[in-house]
Amino acid sequence: MEIENIQELRLLVECARGGSLSAAARELQITPAAASALLKRLEARLGVRLAERSTRALRLTAAGEQLRDYAQRVLELLEEGVAQLSEGGAAPGRAGAAAAASLRGRIRVSASSDLTRRVLLPLLDEFLARHPGVELQLQVGDSLLDVVRDQVDLALRYGELADSALVARQLWSGRRLLVASPDYLRRRGWPRHPQALDGHECIRFKIGNRLERDWAFWSRAAPQGAPLVVAVQGQRSADDGGIAHQWALEGRGLTYKSELDVRDSLASGALVEVMPDWVGRPMPLHAVLPSQRFLPLRLRALVDHLAQGLAAPAVSQPTLVGRGRAKRALG
């Protein structure tokens, strides 16, 4: 089984976009009869039904949707490659700008809510302004999507990554911090040691189906040593980091957040670091991708842009997550 010509891929994409064979035929500048015949030949060769047809509309089957997604990526990569070749003869001094302008296609990005709103949005806006041919589809939420199953091109994830065959690049290295508003600390007192958190209102996270009941702290003087783990309690918990952040700003309690998420609030004084002699759990931020094969230039460019914007350590290298192996990727 194989795709015989690129027109078959374009037909499938246009059928999904226009919702009918006639709309797809207009885009491809062929007759509806030719479009119908092309689709039938493709289905016969693959041995699977790709679309359900009616007199007025067309809907892709599950198999059609799956193939359409791959077809879209193939067409985008081909378009990008042709554009790069055509820009190869650009005059010196204009080659960089021409290459930037030639980046095009869709990027599906998944990231947590607080990170997106407080850190990523200006970086993403800047990237899109530089590359007007790129389309961004942003999926925001603190539940972890399956990068492959949910067809995400780039997932930005905090914490140590579980073993997998996904490709990851560390963008930022930092830890969680214990933070609260000045108003809360005036009312409830200022804990100086993790064990002093007993009796304080602690705003906790629910990750998946698990509510965090313990917070770990390391002495700042010995961050590689054994942690001090304390049980915490409070009226409020959320599965959205942005809500926990907002509650902390409103003086509702202490929260245990990534330094990256709260750095703007710390800089403005809206939140303060509560126990400066102690640091929380390591929370590196990674760019996670489904594969290092056929990686579009637009995706490489976005990852590089985010790394620069987040001031990632120069020593950070892309790795294949888990299994004790490492491979260069995104290079």
Secondary structure, DSSP 4 states (H G I P E B T S, - for coil): -----HHHHHHHHHHHHHSSHHHHHHHHTS-HHHHHHHHHHHHHHHTS--EEE-SS-EEE-HHHHHHHHHHHHHHHHHHHHHHHHHGGGPPTTTHHHHHHHH-EEEEEEEE-HHHIIIIIHHHHHHHHHH-TEEEEEEEE-SSPP-TTTTT-SEEEEESPPPS-S-EEEEEE--BEEEEE-HHHHHHH----SGGGGTTS-EEEEEETTEE--EEEEEETT-TTS--EEEE---S-EES-HHHHHHHHHTTS-EEEEEHHHHHHHHHHTSSEES-TTEE--B--EEEEES-STT--HHHHHHHHHHHHHTT--TT---EE-STT-------
